[in-house]
Structures are given as C-alpha cells and as structure tokens.
Amino acid sequence: MPRQIVINQCYGGFNLSEQVKTLYRQYTADIPRPAHWYVDADVCRDDDCLLRIIKEVGLDAAGGQFSKLKIVEIPEDVDWEIKEYDGVEWVAEKHRTWS
C-alpha cells in the first residue's frame, strides 16, 4: 500500500485551515505534546488522522491562506523528506551524503 503525504503546491508555504487545526486538536486531544507544539509546523505530513481530516473537508478547504494542498503517494519503503523552494514543496527520497 502506498504512503500518502500532504504537501503544499504554491508559493507561500504549508499551512492548514483553522477548521483542520481545530479538528486535528479534537481528534488527538489524548496525545501529550509540548506547550510550544503547533499543528502547522509539527504535525507529521503522513499522519493518518491529518490525512483523514483533509479528505473529509476536501483539499480546497483544508489549506490555510496562501496554501494549496496536495496528497502525494509514494512507495511504503521509501525513506522520504519534504523539500521546498519559496514554499512550493515536493517529496524527495533521502540519500546519504558525506563531505
């Protein structure tokens, strides 16, 4: 089964609508987090709960201001990371580097 990851597809950066943030906090209220934890910055982009909420509200309603969300599917066994340029994101496979 492919892994699904939420990314931003426009300039401005990844952020979520207030509706998605509220639902996410409600659905995950029993998970302890540090006081400085933020849904936009700290949520795992492949989080099952986040993906479920985004699918429920729809991609157009899920993104915050200056954000256009997309769900990307990649093979389950890929070690991945999100790369970005001026807020536009893509999923890249992690590679080892030395210098």
Phi and psi restraints in degrees (range 20) as a CNS / XPLOR table:
assign (resid 1 and name C) (resid 2 and name N)
       (resid 2 and name CA) (resid 2 and name C) 1.0 -71.2 20.0 2
assign (resid 2 and name N) (resid 2 and name CA)
       (resid 2 and name C) (resid 3 and name N) 1.0 153.0 20.0 2
assign (resid 2 and name C) (resid 3 and name N)
       (resid 3 and name CA) (resid 3 and name C) 1.0 -85.9 20.0 2
assign (resid 3 and name N) (resid 3 and name CA)
       (resid 3 and name C) (resid 4 and name N) 1.0 138.6 20.0 2
assign (resid 3 and name C) (resid 4 and name N)
       (resid 4 and name CA) (resid 4 and name C) 1.0 -107.8 20.0 2
assign (resid 4 and name N) (resid 4 and name CA)
       (resid 4 and name C) (resid 5 and name N) 1.0 137.1 20.0 2
assign (resid 4 and name C) (resid 5 and name N)
       (resid 5 and name CA) (resid 5 and name C) 1.0 -135.4 20.0 2
assign (resid 5 and name N) (resid 5 and name CA)
       (resid 5 and name C) (resid 6 and name N) 1.0 135.3 20.0 2
assign (resid 5 and name C) (resid 6 and name N)
       (resid 6 and name CA) (resid 6 and name C) 1.0 -91.8 20.0 2
assign (resid 6 and name N) (resid 6 and name CA)
       (resid 6 and name C) (resid 7 and name N) 1.0 129.4 20.0 2
assign (resid 6 and name C) (resid 7 and name N)
       (resid 7 and name CA) (resid 7 and name C) 1.0 -132.9 20.0 2
assign (resid 7 and name N) (resid 7 and name CA)
       (resid 7 and name C) (resid 8 and name N) 1.0 166.7 20.0 2
assign (resid 7 and name C) (resid 8 and name N)
       (resid 8 and name CA) (resid 8 and name C) 1.0 -99.3 20.0 2
assign (resid 8 and name N) (resid 8 and name CA)
       (resid 8 and name C) (resid 9 and name N) 1.0 138.4 20.0 2
assign (resid 8 and name C) (resid 9 and name N)
       (resid 9 and name CA) (resid 9 and name C) 1.0 -116.1 20.0 2
assign (resid 9 and name N) (resid 9 and name CA)
       (resid 9 and name C) (resid 10 and name N) 1.0 20.5 20.0 2
assign (resid 9 and name C) (resid 10 and name N)
       (resid 10 and name CA) (resid 10 and name C) 1.0 -143.5 20.0 2
assign (resid 10 and name N) (resid 10 and name CA)
       (resid 10 and name C) (resid 11 and name N) 1.0 163.7 20.0 2
assign (resid 10 and name C) (resid 11 and name N)
       (resid 11 and name CA) (resid 11 and name C) 1.0 -65.0 20.0 2
assign (resid 11 and name N) (resid 11 and name CA)
       (resid 11 and name C) (resid 12 and name N) 1.0 141.6 20.0 2
assign (resid 11 and name C) (resid 12 and name N)
       (resid 12 and name CA) (resid 12 and name C) 1.0 128.0 20.0 2
assign (resid 12 and name N) (resid 12 and name CA)
       (resid 12 and name C) (resid 13 and name N) 1.0 -38.1 20.0 2
assign (resid 12 and name C) (resid 13 and name N)
       (resid 13 and name CA) (resid 13 and name C) 1.0 111.7 20.0 2
assign (resid 13 and name N) (resid 13 and name CA)
       (resid 13 and name C) (resid 14 and name N) 1.0 160.8 20.0 2
assign (resid 13 and name C) (resid 14 and name N)
       (resid 14 and name CA) (resid 14 and name C) 1.0 -71.8 20.0 2
assign (resid 14 and name N) (resid 14 and name CA)
       (resid 14 and name C) (resid 15 and name N) 1.0 126.2 20.0 2
assign (resid 14 and name C) (resid 15 and name N)
       (resid 15 and name CA) (resid 15 and name C) 1.0 -156.5 20.0 2
assign (resid 15 and name N) (resid 15 and name CA)
       (resid 15 and name C) (resid 16 and name N) 1.0 159.9 20.0 2
assign (resid 15 and name C) (resid 16 and name N)
       (resid 16 and name CA) (resid 16 and name C) 1.0 -111.3 20.0 2
assign (resid 16 and name N) (resid 16 and name CA)
       (resid 16 and name C) (resid 17 and name N) 1.0 153.5 20.0 2
assign (resid 16 and name C) (resid 17 and name N)
       (resid 17 and name CA) (resid 17 and name C) 1.0 -67.8 20.0 2
assign (resid 17 and name N) (resid 17 and name CA)
       (resid 17 and name C) (resid 18 and name N) 1.0 158.1 20.0 2
assign (resid 17 and name C) (resid 18 and name N)
       (resid 18 and name CA) (resid 18 and name C) 1.0 -60.8 20.0 2
assign (resid 18 and name N) (resid 18 and name CA)
       (resid 18 and name C) (resid 19 and name N) 1.0 -34.2 20.0 2
assign (resid 18 and name C) (resid 19 and name N)
       (resid 19 and name CA) (resid 19 and name C) 1.0 -61.2 20.0 2
assign (resid 19 and name N) (resid 19 and name CA)
       (resid 19 and name C) (resid 20 and name N) 1.0 -45.6 20.0 2
assign (resid 19 and name C) (resid 20 and name N)
       (resid 20 and name CA) (resid 20 and name C) 1.0 -66.4 20.0 2
assign (resid 20 and name N) (resid 20 and name CA)
       (resid 20 and name C) (resid 21 and name N) 1.0 -43.4 20.0 2
assign (resid 20 and name C) (resid 21 and name N)
       (resid 21 and name CA) (resid 21 and name C) 1.0 -60.1 20.0 2
assign (resid 21 and name N) (resid 21 and name CA)
       (resid 21 and name C) (resid 22 and name N) 1.0 -44.5 20.0 2
assign (resid 21 and name C) (resid 22 and name N)
       (resid 22 and name CA) (resid 22 and name C) 1.0 -62.5 20.0 2
assign (resid 22 and name N) (resid 22 and name CA)
       (resid 22 and name C) (resid 23 and name N) 1.0 -48.0 20.0 2
assign (resid 22 and name C) (resid 23 and name N)
       (resid 23 and name CA) (resid 23 and name C) 1.0 -62.4 20.0 2
assign (resid 23 and name N) (resid 23 and name CA)
       (resid 23 and name C) (resid 24 and name N) 1.0 -42.0 20.0 2
assign (resid 23 and name C) (resid 24 and name N)
       (resid 24 and name CA) (resid 24 and name C) 1.0 -62.0 20.0 2
assign (resid 24 and name N) (resid 24 and name CA)
       (resid 24 and name C) (resid 25 and name N) 1.0 -45.1 20.0 2
assign (resid 24 and name C) (resid 25 and name N)
       (resid 25 and name CA) (resid 25 and name C) 1.0 -62.6 20.0 2
assign (resid 25 and name N) (resid 25 and name CA)
       (resid 25 and name C) (resid 26 and name N) 1.0 -39.2 20.0 2
assign (resid 25 and name C) (resid 26 and name N)
       (resid 26 and name CA) (resid 26 and name C) 1.0 -65.2 20.0 2
assign (resid 26 and name N) (resid 26 and name CA)
       (resid 26 and name C) (resid 27 and name N) 1.0 -47.1 20.0 2
assign (resid 26 and name C) (resid 27 and name N)
       (resid 27 and name CA) (resid 27 and name C) 1.0 -69.7 20.0 2
assign (resid 27 and name N) (resid 27 and name CA)
       (resid 27 and name C) (resid 28 and name N) 1.0 -23.4 20.0 2
assign (resid 27 and name C) (resid 28 and name N)
       (resid 28 and name CA) (resid 28 and name C) 1.0 -117.3 20.0 2
assign (resid 28 and name N) (resid 28 and name CA)
       (resid 28 and name C) (resid 29 and name N) 1.0 24.4 20.0 2
assign (resid 28 and name C) (resid 29 and name N)
       (resid 29 and name CA) (resid 29 and name C) 1.0 -59.7 20.0 2
assign (resid 29 and name N) (resid 29 and name CA)
       (resid 29 and name C) (resid 30 and name N) 1.0 -26.3 20.0 2
assign (resid 29 and name C) (resid 30 and name N)
       (resid 30 and name CA) (resid 30 and name C) 1.0 -83.1 20.0 2
assign (resid 30 and name N) (resid 30 and name CA)
       (resid 30 and name C) (resid 31 and name N) 1.0 -1.3 20.0 2
assign (resid 30 and name C) (resid 31 and name N)
       (resid 31 and name CA) (resid 31 and name C) 1.0 -93.4 20.0 2
assign (resid 31 and name N) (resid 31 and name CA)
       (resid 31 and name C) (resid 32 and name N) 1.0 118.2 20.0 2
assign (resid 31 and name C) (resid 32 and name N)
       (resid 32 and name CA) (resid 32 and name C) 1.0 -69.1 20.0 2
assign (resid 32 and name N) (resid 32 and name CA)
       (resid 32 and name C) (resid 33 and name N) 1.0 140.1 20.0 2
assign (resid 32 and name C) (resid 33 and name N)
       (resid 33 and name CA) (resid 33 and name C) 1.0 -141.4 20.0 2
assign (resid 33 and name N) (resid 33 and name CA)
       (resid 33 and name C) (resid 34 and name N) 1.0 156.9 20.0 2
assign (resid 33 and name C) (resid 34 and name N)
       (resid 34 and name CA) (resid 34 and name C) 1.0 -65.6 20.0 2
assign (resid 34 and name N) (resid 34 and name CA)
       (resid 34 and name C) (resid 35 and name N) 1.0 158.1 20.0 2
assign (resid 34 and name C) (resid 35 and name N)
       (resid 35 and name CA) (resid 35 and name C) 1.0 -61.9 20.0 2
assign (resid 35 and name N) (resid 35 and name CA)
       (resid 35 and name C) (resid 36 and name N) 1.0 -29.8 20.0 2
assign (resid 35 and name C) (resid 36 and name N)
       (resid 36 and name CA) (resid 36 and name C) 1.0 -91.6 20.0 2
assign (resid 36 and name N) (resid 36 and name CA)
       (resid 36 and name C) (resid 37 and name N) 1.0 16.8 20.0 2
assign (resid 36 and name C) (resid 37 and name N)
       (resid 37 and name CA) (resid 37 and name C) 1.0 -76.3 20.0 2
assign (resid 37 and name N) (resid 37 and name CA)
       (resid 37 and name C) (resid 38 and name N) 1.0 133.4 20.0 2
assign (resid 37 and name C) (resid 38 and name N)
       (resid 38 and name CA) (resid 38 and name C) 1.0 -124.8 20.0 2
assign (resid 38 and name N) (resid 38 and name CA)
       (resid 38 and name C) (resid 39 and name N) 1.0 137.5 20.0 2
assign (resid 38 and name C) (resid 39 and name N)
       (resid 39 and name CA) (resid 39 and name C) 1.0 -61.2 20.0 2
assign (resid 39 and name N) (resid 39 and name CA)
       (resid 39 and name C) (resid 40 and name N) 1.0 -48.3 20.0 2
assign (resid 39 and name C) (resid 40 and name N)
       (resid 40 and name CA) (resid 40 and name C) 1.0 -57.8 20.0 2
assign (resid 40 and name N) (resid 40 and name CA)
       (resid 40 and name C) (resid 41 and name N) 1.0 -47.3 20.0 2
assign (resid 40 and name C) (resid 41 and name N)
       (resid 41 and name CA) (resid 41 and name C) 1.0 -89.6 20.0 2
assign (resid 41 and name N) (resid 41 and name CA)
       (resid 41 and name C) (resid 42 and name N) 1.0 -30.8 20.0 2
assign (resid 41 and name C) (resid 42 and name N)
       (resid 42 and name CA) (resid 42 and name C) 1.0 -107.4 20.0 2
assign (resid 42 and name N) (resid 42 and name CA)
       (resid 42 and name C) (resid 43 and name N) 1.0 -10.1 20.0 2
assign (resid 42 and name C) (resid 43 and name N)
       (resid 43 and name CA) (resid 43 and name C) 1.0 -73.9 20.0 2
assign (resid 43 and name N) (resid 43 and name CA)
       (resid 43 and name C) (resid 44 and name N) 1.0 141.4 20.0 2
assign (resid 43 and name C) (resid 44 and name N)
       (resid 44 and name CA) (resid 44 and name C) 1.0 -72.0 20.0 2
assign (resid 44 and name N) (resid 44 and name CA)
       (resid 44 and name C) (resid 45 and name N) 1.0 131.8 20.0 2
assign (resid 44 and name C) (resid 45 and name N)
       (resid 45 and name CA) (resid 45 and name C) 1.0 -71.1 20.0 2
assign (resid 45 and name N) (resid 45 and name CA)
       (resid 45 and name C) (resid 46 and name N) 1.0 -12.5 20.0 2
assign (resid 45 and name C) (resid 46 and name N)
       (resid 46 and name CA) (resid 46 and name C) 1.0 -107.9 20.0 2
assign (resid 46 and name N) (resid 46 and name CA)
       (resid 46 and name C) (resid 47 and name N) 1.0 17.9 20.0 2
assign (resid 46 and name C) (resid 47 and name N)
       (resid 47 and name CA) (resid 47 and name C) 1.0 -63.4 20.0 2
assign (resid 47 and name N) (resid 47 and name CA)
       (resid 47 and name C) (resid 48 and name N) 1.0 126.3 20.0 2
assign (resid 47 and name C) (resid 48 and name N)
       (resid 48 and name CA) (resid 48 and name C) 1.0 -58.2 20.0 2
assign (resid 48 and name N) (resid 48 and name CA)
       (resid 48 and name C) (resid 49 and name N) 1.0 -40.9 20.0 2
assign (resid 48 and name C) (resid 49 and name N)
       (resid 49 and name CA) (resid 49 and name C) 1.0 -66.2 20.0 2
assign (resid 49 and name N) (resid 49 and name CA)
       (resid 49 and name C) (resid 50 and name N) 1.0 -44.1 20.0 2
assign (resid 49 and name C) (resid 50 and name N)
       (resid 50 and name CA) (resid 50 and name C) 1.0 -60.1 20.0 2
assign (resid 50 and name N) (resid 50 and name CA)
       (resid 50 and name C) (resid 51 and name N) 1.0 -46.7 20.0 2
assign (resid 50 and name C) (resid 51 and name N)
       (resid 51 and name CA) (resid 51 and name C) 1.0 -61.8 20.0 2
assign (resid 51 and name N) (resid 51 and name CA)
       (resid 51 and name C) (resid 52 and name N) 1.0 -41.0 20.0 2
assign (resid 51 and name C) (resid 52 and name N)
       (resid 52 and name CA) (resid 52 and name C) 1.0 -62.4 20.0 2
assign (resid 52 and name N) (resid 52 and name CA)
       (resid 52 and name C) (resid 53 and name N) 1.0 -43.9 20.0 2
assign (resid 52 and name C) (resid 53 and name N)
       (resid 53 and name CA) (resid 53 and name C) 1.0 -64.9 20.0 2
assign (resid 53 and name N) (resid 53 and name CA)
       (resid 53 and name C) (resid 54 and name N) 1.0 -44.0 20.0 2
assign (resid 53 and name C) (resid 54 and name N)
       (resid 54 and name CA) (resid 54 and name C) 1.0 -62.2 20.0 2
assign (resid 54 and name N) (resid 54 and name CA)
       (resid 54 and name C) (resid 55 and name N) 1.0 -40.1 20.0 2
assign (resid 54 and name C) (resid 55 and name N)
       (resid 55 and name CA) (resid 55 and name C) 1.0 -67.3 20.0 2
assign (resid 55 and name N) (resid 55 and name CA)
       (resid 55 and name C) (resid 56 and name N) 1.0 -35.6 20.0 2
assign (resid 55 and name C) (resid 56 and name N)
       (resid 56 and name CA) (resid 56 and name C) 1.0 -65.8 20.0 2
assign (resid 56 and name N) (resid 56 and name CA)
       (resid 56 and name C) (resid 57 and name N) 1.0 -47.1 20.0 2
assign (resid 56 and name C) (resid 57 and name N)
       (resid 57 and name CA) (resid 57 and name C) 1.0 -85.8 20.0 2
assign (resid 57 and name N) (resid 57 and name CA)
       (resid 57 and name C) (resid 58 and name N) 1.0 -19.0 20.0 2
assign (resid 57 and name C) (resid 58 and name N)
       (resid 58 and name CA) (resid 58 and name C) 1.0 94.2 20.0 2
assign (resid 58 and name N) (resid 58 and name CA)
       (resid 58 and name C) (resid 59 and name N) 1.0 147.3 20.0 2
assign (resid 58 and name C) (resid 59 and name N)
       (resid 59 and name CA) (resid 59 and name C) 1.0 -60.4 20.0 2
assign (resid 59 and name N) (resid 59 and name CA)
       (resid 59 and name C) (resid 60 and name N) 1.0 -39.3 20.0 2
assign (resid 59 and name C) (resid 60 and name N)
       (resid 60 and name CA) (resid 60 and name C) 1.0 -65.1 20.0 2
assign (resid 60 and name N) (resid 60 and name CA)
       (resid 60 and name C) (resid 61 and name N) 1.0 -38.4 20.0 2
assign (resid 60 and name C) (resid 61 and name N)
       (resid 61 and name CA) (resid 61 and name C) 1.0 -84.6 20.0 2
assign (resid 61 and name N) (resid 61 and name CA)
       (resid 61 and name C) (resid 62 and name N) 1.0 -15.8 20.0 2
assign (resid 61 and name C) (resid 62 and name N)
       (resid 62 and name CA) (resid 62 and name C) 1.0 -80.9 20.0 2
assign (resid 62 and name N) (resid 62 and name CA)
       (resid 62 and name C) (resid 63 and name N) 1.0 -28.2 20.0 2
assign (resid 62 and name C) (resid 63 and name N)
       (resid 63 and name CA) (resid 63 and name C) 1.0 -80.6 20.0 2
assign (resid 63 and name N) (resid 63 and name CA)
       (resid 63 and name C) (resid 64 and name N) 1.0 144.6 20.0 2
assign (resid 63 and name C) (resid 64 and name N)
       (resid 64 and name CA) (resid 64 and name C) 1.0 -80.4 20.0 2
assign (resid 64 and name N) (resid 64 and name CA)
       (resid 64 and name C) (resid 65 and name N) 1.0 -169.9 20.0 2
assign (resid 64 and name C) (resid 65 and name N)
       (resid 65 and name CA) (resid 65 and name C) 1.0 -61.0 20.0 2
assign (resid 65 and name N) (resid 65 and name CA)
       (resid 65 and name C) (resid 66 and name N) 1.0 136.8 20.0 2
assign (resid 65 and name C) (resid 66 and name N)
       (resid 66 and name CA) (resid 66 and name C) 1.0 62.0 20.0 2
assign (resid 66 and name N) (resid 66 and name CA)
       (resid 66 and name C) (resid 67 and name N) 1.0 32.4 20.0 2
assign (resid 66 and name C) (resid 67 and name N)
       (resid 67 and name CA) (resid 67 and name C) 1.0 -137.1 20.0 2
assign (resid 67 and name N) (resid 67 and name CA)
       (resid 67 and name C) (resid 68 and name N) 1.0 137.3 20.0 2
assign (resid 67 and name C) (resid 68 and name N)
       (resid 68 and name CA) (resid 68 and name C) 1.0 -130.0 20.0 2
assign (resid 68 and name N) (resid 68 and name CA)
       (resid 68 and name C) (resid 69 and name N) 1.0 107.1 20.0 2
assign (resid 68 and name C) (resid 69 and name N)
       (resid 69 and name CA) (resid 69 and name C) 1.0 -85.3 20.0 2
assign (resid 69 and name N) (resid 69 and name CA)
       (resid 69 and name C) (resid 70 and name N) 1.0 152.5 20.0 2
assign (resid 69 and name C) (resid 70 and name N)
       (resid 70 and name CA) (resid 70 and name C) 1.0 -144.3 20.0 2
assign (resid 70 and name N) (resid 70 and name CA)
       (resid 70 and name C) (resid 71 and name N) 1.0 146.0 20.0 2
assign (resid 70 and name C) (resid 71 and name N)
       (resid 71 and name CA) (resid 71 and name C) 1.0 -105.0 20.0 2
assign (resid 71 and name N) (resid 71 and name CA)
       (resid 71 and name C) (resid 72 and name N) 1.0 121.5 20.0 2
assign (resid 71 and name C) (resid 72 and name N)
       (resid 72 and name CA) (resid 72 and name C) 1.0 -105.5 20.0 2
assign (resid 72 and name N) (resid 72 and name CA)
       (resid 72 and name C) (resid 73 and name N) 1.0 139.6 20.0 2
assign (resid 72 and name C) (resid 73 and name N)
       (resid 73 and name CA) (resid 73 and name C) 1.0 -108.0 20.0 2
assign (resid 73 and name N) (resid 73 and name CA)
       (resid 73 and name C) (resid 74 and name N) 1.0 133.1 20.0 2
assign (resid 73 and name C) (resid 74 and name N)
       (resid 74 and name CA) (resid 74 and name C) 1.0 -132.5 20.0 2
assign (resid 74 and name N) (resid 74 and name CA)
       (resid 74 and name C) (resid 75 and name N) 1.0 162.3 20.0 2
assign (resid 74 and name C) (resid 75 and name N)
       (resid 75 and name CA) (resid 75 and name C) 1.0 -60.4 20.0 2
assign (resid 75 and name N) (resid 75 and name CA)
       (resid 75 and name C) (resid 76 and name N) 1.0 145.4 20.0 2
assign (resid 75 and name C) (resid 76 and name N)
       (resid 76 and name CA) (resid 76 and name C) 1.0 -59.7 20.0 2
assign (resid 76 and name N) (resid 76 and name CA)
       (resid 76 and name C) (resid 77 and name N) 1.0 -32.3 20.0 2
assign (resid 76 and name C) (resid 77 and name N)
       (resid 77 and name CA) (resid 77 and name C) 1.0 -88.8 20.0 2
assign (resid 77 and name N) (resid 77 and name CA)
       (resid 77 and name C) (resid 78 and name N) 1.0 6.6 20.0 2
assign (resid 77 and name C) (resid 78 and name N)
       (resid 78 and name CA) (resid 78 and name C) 1.0 -83.0 20.0 2
assign (resid 78 and name N) (resid 78 and name CA)
       (resid 78 and name C) (resid 79 and name N) 1.0 131.5 20.0 2
assign (resid 78 and name C) (resid 79 and name N)
       (resid 79 and name CA) (resid 79 and name C) 1.0 -84.7 20.0 2
assign (resid 79 and name N) (resid 79 and name CA)
       (resid 79 and name C) (resid 80 and name N) 1.0 108.6 20.0 2
assign (resid 79 and name C) (resid 80 and name N)
       (resid 80 and name CA) (resid 80 and name C) 1.0 -117.7 20.0 2
assign (resid 80 and name N) (resid 80 and name CA)
       (resid 80 and name C) (resid 81 and name N) 1.0 164.4 20.0 2
assign (resid 80 and name C) (resid 81 and name N)
       (resid 81 and name CA) (resid 81 and name C) 1.0 -151.1 20.0 2
assign (resid 81 and name N) (resid 81 and name CA)
       (resid 81 and name C) (resid 82 and name N) 1.0 160.7 20.0 2
assign (resid 81 and name C) (resid 82 and name N)
       (resid 82 and name CA) (resid 82 and name C) 1.0 -98.6 20.0 2
assign (resid 82 and name N) (resid 82 and name CA)
       (resid 82 and name C) (resid 83 and name N) 1.0 128.7 20.0 2
assign (resid 82 and name C) (resid 83 and name N)
       (resid 83 and name CA) (resid 83 and name C) 1.0 -109.6 20.0 2
assign (resid 83 and name N) (resid 83 and name CA)
       (resid 83 and name C) (resid 84 and name N) 1.0 158.0 20.0 2
assign (resid 83 and name C) (resid 84 and name N)
       (resid 84 and name CA) (resid 84 and name C) 1.0 -152.7 20.0 2
assign (resid 84 and name N) (resid 84 and name CA)
       (resid 84 and name C) (resid 85 and name N) 1.0 157.4 20.0 2
assign (resid 84 and name C) (resid 85 and name N)
       (resid 85 and name CA) (resid 85 and name C) 1.0 -139.6 20.0 2
assign (resid 85 and name N) (resid 85 and name CA)
       (resid 85 and name C) (resid 86 and name N) 1.0 116.9 20.0 2
assign (resid 85 and name C) (resid 86 and name N)
       (resid 86 and name CA) (resid 86 and name C) 1.0 52.9 20.0 2
assign (resid 86 and name N) (resid 86 and name CA)
       (resid 86 and name C) (resid 87 and name N) 1.0 32.5 20.0 2
assign (resid 86 and name C) (resid 87 and name N)
       (resid 87 and name CA) (resid 87 and name C) 1.0 96.2 20.0 2
assign (resid 87 and name N) (resid 87 and name CA)
       (resid 87 and name C) (resid 88 and name N) 1.0 -20.2 20.0 2
assign (resid 87 and name C) (resid 88 and name N)
       (resid 88 and name CA) (resid 88 and name C) 1.0 -78.0 20.0 2
assign (resid 88 and name N) (resid 88 and name CA)
       (resid 88 and name C) (resid 89 and name N) 1.0 126.7 20.0 2
assign (resid 88 and name C) (resid 89 and name N)
       (resid 89 and name CA) (resid 89 and name C) 1.0 -113.6 20.0 2
assign (resid 89 and name N) (resid 89 and name CA)
       (resid 89 and name C) (resid 90 and name N) 1.0 157.9 20.0 2
assign (resid 89 and name C) (resid 90 and name N)
       (resid 90 and name CA) (resid 90 and name C) 1.0 -148.6 20.0 2
assign (resid 90 and name N) (resid 90 and name CA)
       (resid 90 and name C) (resid 91 and name N) 1.0 160.4 20.0 2
assign (resid 90 and name C) (resid 91 and name N)
       (resid 91 and name CA) (resid 91 and name C) 1.0 -97.1 20.0 2
assign (resid 91 and name N) (resid 91 and name CA)
       (resid 91 and name C) (resid 92 and name N) 1.0 130.5 20.0 2
assign (resid 91 and name C) (resid 92 and name N)
       (resid 92 and name CA) (resid 92 and name C) 1.0 -125.6 20.0 2
assign (resid 92 and name N) (resid 92 and name CA)
       (resid 92 and name C) (resid 93 and name N) 1.0 146.9 20.0 2
assign (resid 92 and name C) (resid 93 and name N)
       (resid 93 and name CA) (resid 93 and name C) 1.0 -75.4 20.0 2
assign (resid 93 and name N) (resid 93 and name CA)
       (resid 93 and name C) (resid 94 and name N) 1.0 135.2 20.0 2
assign (resid 93 and name C) (resid 94 and name N)
       (resid 94 and name CA) (resid 94 and name C) 1.0 -73.0 20.0 2
assign (resid 94 and name N) (resid 94 and name CA)
       (resid 94 and name C) (resid 95 and name N) 1.0 139.6 20.0 2
assign (resid 94 and name C) (resid 95 and name N)
       (resid 95 and name CA) (resid 95 and name C) 1.0 -127.7 20.0 2
assign (resid 95 and name N) (resid 95 and name CA)
       (resid 95 and name C) (resid 96 and name N) 1.0 154.1 20.0 2
assign (resid 95 and name C) (resid 96 and name N)
       (resid 96 and name CA) (resid 96 and name C) 1.0 -85.2 20.0 2
assign (resid 96 and name N) (resid 96 and name CA)
       (resid 96 and name C) (resid 97 and name N) 1.0 139.8 20.0 2
assign (resid 96 and name C) (resid 97 and name N)
       (resid 97 and name CA) (resid 97 and name C) 1.0 -137.2 20.0 2
assign (resid 97 and name N) (resid 97 and name CA)
       (resid 97 and name C) (resid 98 and name N) 1.0 152.0 20.0 2
assign (resid 97 and name C) (resid 98 and name N)
       (resid 98 and name CA) (resid 98 and name C) 1.0 -135.7 20.0 2
assign (resid 98 and name N) (resid 98 and name CA)
       (resid 98 and name C) (resid 99 and name N) 1.0 154.2 20.0 2
